Amino acid sequence: MYAKIILIYFKGDIKMTLGENIKSIRKKRGIKQSELASKLEVTVRTIQNYESGNREPNMETLIKICNILDCAPMEIIDLVDFEKLPETIYDNNTPIIPSSFEEVKDTVNKTFPTLEPMIQLLTNPKIEIVYNYSYNDLAACGYEELLFVAIEKTIKTTLSEIKEHEEREDLFDGFSWISKESPVYEILKKSQEDNKKAMNEMIEKAEQQRD
């Protein structure tokens, strides 16, 4: 994946940020900030924050931006202004050497802090066997971004559902949510309270023994 995300650094003024790339490609496509905001269903201020670098879009939003601007994700992630490359690729006839792979990887991880953990999860052999897929095969077809978006969307959806159920004071029994109207609600509530109390007592005893 890191080999695919080519973040090449050169000397001079051709280095660009993620926001600058979004702005540059948006202008080349003749799309206004208001149009991009409308299609993304966000405010113009959000687009301005993306382009100024005050805020960074998550992976799902980045994919949407790429679809709207009709460009590949790597084109936006890449930090080089390719229009300036012909003039600055050489410095006094000496080729300018790009950053090391480790520098590239470090920059990618800082820009997308969840990327490496997701890759580690998706390339886990046990995960691949259980769900019957090969990450490398999917990545070769350019589908890895779809997996990243799916993970992020699932986490967001689940967290939202948890919040909604908690606001209604529903209880989770390990398999499904139990509402207050359920005849087993009070039984489950007492059981969870007893388990929590027992767990706290065990932790307290363990801490006392360590002291």
N, C-alpha and C positions, 0 to 999 in steps of 0.2 A: 504493500500500500504506500509506504513512504517513497518507494522508487517511482510510483505513479505521480505522487504529489511533488512535482519538480519545482522547488523553491530556490531558484538560482539567484545568487547575489553577485552583482557586478559593481565596479566603482562608479562614482559620479552620481548623477541625479536620476538614474533610471529605476532605482529601487522604489517600489510602490507598496502601500499598505492595502489590506483587504478592502477597506472603505474607498480608497482612491480607485481601486480596480472596478468596484461596483459603479462608482460615479463615471469613470472613463467609458466603460462599456455601455452604460445607460445613455450617455450623451451620443455615443457613436450610433446607437440604435434610434436616436431621435425621440426618446421617451422622457417625458417630464417627471419630476419627483412626485407630483400629484397623481400622475397615471400609475406609476409604480406602486405608490401607497394604496391606491384604490384597488388594484389587482391583488395586492398582498393582504388587503383588508386591515391596514394599519394607518396611523396618522402620518402626515407629511413630516412631522417632527421626528418620528421614528426613523424615516428614511434619511433625514438630515443627520441624525445621530450615527447611523450606520456609516454614512459616507465621510463624516468628520472623524470617525474613529472613537467617538464617545461611547459607543455601544457596538456589540458584535452580534450578528444574527446567529441563531442556533443552526444546527445541521439541516433541520427540516425547512426552516425559512430560507436558508442558503440555496437549497435545491429548488424551491419555488422561485427565487430570484433568478436563478439560472434558466429556468423554463420560460419565465417572462422575457428575459433579455436574450433568449435563444443562444445560449452559450454553454459550454461544458463547465462543470464545477471546477476543474483544474485550471481553466482560463481565469476564473475569478480568484482562486486561491493563490495562483502563481503571482509572485511579487515583482515581476519584471515588466517594464513598459517595452513591449517588443518593437514598437515603432522606433525607439531610440537605439536598438541593438546594433544596426548596421554602422552607426557613427561611433559607438563607444565600445564595440566588442574588442577593439585593440587599443592599447595605450602605448604610443610611440612604437608601433609595429610589434608590440609584445602582447600576446593573448592574456586577457584578464582571467584569472583562475577563480572559479566559483567556490563557494563555501564547501567545507567537508560535509560528508553525509551526516555526521553527528550533529553539526550545527543546523543542518536542514531539518533533521528529526526534532531537535530541541525547539526550533521555531514553529514547526507544525504543532507540537504538543502544547506550546504556549497559546497558539491561536485557537486550537481545538482541544481543550483539556480532556474531553471525554473520548477522543478518538482512539488513543492507545488502549485504554481499558476495554473499549468495545471490541477492538481487534483481538485482544487477548481472549475475550469471552468467545467470540465467533470462531477463532482458530483452535479452541480447545478440542482435542480429538474426541473426548467423551461427548461433548455437545454435538459435534458433527455426526457421530455415530447414532445418537439418540434421535436426531432430527433428519438423519439420512441426507446429508448434503456435504459438499466440499467447498470450503471458503475460497480456496485458490481457483477452483473452476468458475465460481460465481464472479470473483474479482476479475478473472480473465475476460469475462463478458461485460464487465463494467457495472455489475449489479450490487457491488458492496455498499454503495450509497443507499440503496433501497433497504438493506438490512439495518444500517445506522438509523435511518428515518423510522423504521418499524420499531426498533428498540426504544428510541426516544419518545415516539408517540404512545407506545404501550405504557411506559413509565408515567408519562404525564396523565394519561387517561386513568390509570390505576390510582394515582395520588389524588386526582380530582374526585374519583368515586369514593375513596376512603374519607375525604373531607366531607362529602355530602352525607355519608352514612353516620359519621361522627356527630355532625350537626343535628341529625335526627335521633342521636343516641342509640343507633342500632348496634348490635353486637355481632362479632364475627366468630363463628364456631370452628374455624379451621377449613371449612369448605364453602360456606355461604353466609350471607348476612341474615340476622334474625331481628325482626322489627319488634317494637314494644307490644304490638297486637298479638304476637305469637304466644301460645300457651306455655311454651318452654322458655320464654324470655327471662323470667325471674329466676328460674332454676339455673340457666346458663350464667346469668349475672352473678349469682351467689357463688357458683363454681369457679368463675374467673377471679372473683374477689378473694376466695379462699386460696386459690393457686398463687395469686400474686402475693398474698400475705405469707404463705409458706416459702416462696422463693426469696422474699425479702429477709425472712428469718434465717434462711440458709446462708445468704450472702453476709448477713451480719455476723453469724457464727464463724464463718470462714475468715472474715476480717479480724475478728477478735483473736482467733488462733494464730494468725500471722503476727499480730502485735505481741 
